[in-house]
């Protein structure tokens, strides 16, 4: 049985096994620093012992406190799950990018193949001009490099 149901069903006097509440975080009003549910439970329990007529009202307030905390923790879990999925997607995308040394090698290969393509295209154009009987100008090779 949950703590919420123990308090709701039996009140503060029968729900003595609530000691683990000290490990459950709870935000102060206004979402300030976290505190524990156990001190809140103890305060409500003490008030109920002092004024037995208000026990039902205090019991409902404590149940509402449990419900609010459960709702807050569920929303945190939902946002954490969304963040985990986003992180996994980012890691999967990052895994597709090759390491720096492999990337540099691929860039060198691309540059080499591009130069080979340009050289072969120039040779083809030159051979076509010769075949058609056009005058063939001398080869001019202008390479600009930024190294």
C-alpha angles and dihedrals in degrees: 000000000000124000089245092056093045091055093042095048104034104021125220100310098059097040096079097140093073095109093114087066087087088076096052113093121225129183121233117238110289091031093275125152117332121259134176131269092227096072089047090050091048092050092049091045092051092049090049091051091050094047112026091183091064094048094099092051092046091047090054091047090052090049089051088051090053090048093049091050092046090051092048092049091047091052090048090051091050092050091045090052090050091049091049091052090048091049091050091050090050092049091050090051092047090051089061092060110087121234118270097259093050091047092052091049091051090051090051090050091049092050092048093049091047091053091047091051092050091048092049091047091052090050091050092050090048092050092048091053091050091048092050092047096245119146111265115222119217115271116264115191115191114177121179117196131178098208 
